[in-house]
Amino acid sequence: MRLALLLAFLGTISVHGDDWPRWRGPDLNGISQETNWTANWPRSGPKRSWHVRVGTGFSSVTVGDGRVYTMGNRSNRDTVYCLEEETGKELWSHTYRSPAAPRYYEGGPSATPTIDGSTVYTLGRQGDLFALEASTGKIRWEKNIAKEIDASYPEWGYSSSPFVTGELLVLNVGTAGVAVKRKSGDLVWENGGKTSGYSTPHPFVHRGKECLAIFGATAMHAVETKTGEIQWSHNWRTAWDINVAEPIIVERKMFISSGYDRGGALLDITGRKPSVIWDNRNMRNHFNSCILIDGHLYGFDGNSHRGRAYLACIDYESGEKKWSTARYGYGSLCAADGKLIVLGARGQLAVARASPEGFKPVSEAQVLGGLCWTPPVLANGHLYCRNSRGDLVRLDLRK
């Protein structure tokens, strides 16, 4: 029954073929189900299908129905781009005023567009929320959700990707999230206007109820999806309230993590309130989430105070570190067919089988320059990689 509820909960966005319609992919875990791709490429790297400039920012891409969506900023104006999947040609764009707001980094939008059938939802760093017609960019509705609920503005802007579940659109804005009707934007519930965290809501089933894990500024919250009622909160303090990475939930356990030397923890969420199974500093996700494969977490362990980061593997059940390597800085990753696809902080692309025995690349290439913090996306045999200044490339990985 629990599994059936969760599958129904996850299946609220229709997916065609090997599209990638939302942040962290169709299954919300950073893992593509594609197998018809290869890591056997020449030393110069995979063939580049196209390269476009989309402006400053860290928004990832979503792919659906032959179109690619992302966001960027130029001259203090955010733009939502819709590109033709095969050619990279701009099909439409939507622009609105928003500061790039660089502060220790380049700034620009961080949230990723969400595709839901014929609609694309986007959230800007100041709370500008849009529902756009996917094929034309026509505005179906718009509002500033932060102003509507009088929410405090997080220091580095809103970065939650809009999450669609049933008739609701949920965002990590305010104390513990806010929900609107996805078709009209009308407010359904909100949990106050204190400063939010930066991660995207993540669905799970708690004691028979459909819930969302919403990482606030100082706590992880379990929120009932329909009503917004907070079921429990687990205190989690990080320097500067930077809680960014999404939780990883398996049955009755939840892994949470943050950087600035805070670390990670595995929670037992069986009861009315969570209890700690383990809590250590072996995985400190500064901004990119881990990926769970065969009982092991793979991700970037970063100590922001010292400016070092390591691609690492830890055991999910025990928190024991298996290996780490400093070759890729504050990079990011996705996975497919039992392999890790890693994009290093300076544009190094590497593929290796996911193994607790170590990271042994089968292929490596320099595919971008500049700062690369945005996770790569594998969709329909092609890999999308982006840097902070807005270079977006599509690499052909088809066999």
Phi, psi and omega in degrees: 000315179301315181295319180297319178298316183294319179297320178295322180294317181290332188273039182268355176241126179285141182233134179250125178060232180248041175291167181229084194276351184206167178306132182071006171088179184304323182260008175060030184230005180077010184246127174271145178272006182288142176236343183271060177216164185224149173257009179270092179231162180293169182299334179286348178106176179295157177296132178271117179285316176199165180218125178229162176251127185237010176091168184293139176153181184230012177299135175277188179249153166236151187228129178196137175053041176080011181232150179240135182237140173202183182221154176200172183231135172225129176052045178059038173223122176281145176229133169267124182253139168242118184244149174290129187300318186283329189243341186081002180296137178289122178270320173197166175212155177229124187240142177211159184286128178197133181291143174292326175053057176292137177204099188068002176201178189288337182083201184088176183292145179246337181286155180251136178301149178244127179265128175225093182062242183266011183236143172242131179250138178224151177231126178272166186295339179259008177099007178289117186246127182233141166248114186243143174294125190298326185273337186236339185084003178300136180285122175271320169198161180208155176191164169259104187291329179293317179293324182298322181256008179056052184270143175291142184275122178294152190303323182252021174081162180289135180229004178293128172283139180300135182245122180265129174216116183060234180267006185253153169240120187245141181224150175274077178229132183088189189303309182213047172093164178213146180232139174233164174288128186293334183274336184236338185084002180295138182294134178250309176207159175207159186240031178101169189251019176292165184300137181271169165276196187241357186271167179271140177305143183231128186279148171199169179252125180236115178052044176082000180252140172288122184229170174232135171272117182239115183278104179279186182293329184229005182199155168269129182246138169259117188240129176294131189297314187290322189253338185082002181293130179284121180277320174198162175226135178245115183301134180208094183267130177232148178307135181059020177056040183263084173254108193242316189288143176287149176289160173242120189242125176232114182052252187249025180230146182227125175264131175232154185201151173205165186270207183054039176067016177287309177104201183225164179210150172252125183251140169271116184252028180291315187275190180292331174230147182289152172237152186273124174274311172210156181210114180210186182250027182279345176215109182243089182286107182289308176218340179254138186283159175283169172235134181257122177224122175050048174080009180230141178264131177242129181185187182256118179266109186240133172255093188295332180296329182254359176070023180243147177218151184224132166290126189219164176230131174229157176283129183297317186284327186249340185080005181290134178281133180263319178194166173204154176217141183263014188290339192242007177058212177277071183269198182210171182202161165225184182211156176196141175054039178075012181241148173268133175247107189252133172245111181290165184298339179246025171087015177278125178260132180217146177233134178210152176293138178288113183211136175289354180279345179146169179257110183235094185300138173265339177209144175215149176196153174270114186249344179212163169248185179076195183266124183239099176251348185278130181298141175290156180232127175257119181215127176054043175080005181234146181251130179256127180231142185220145172249174188292332181278357171104014172283118178243121180241150176243118184252136184273112178250013182294144178291000000 
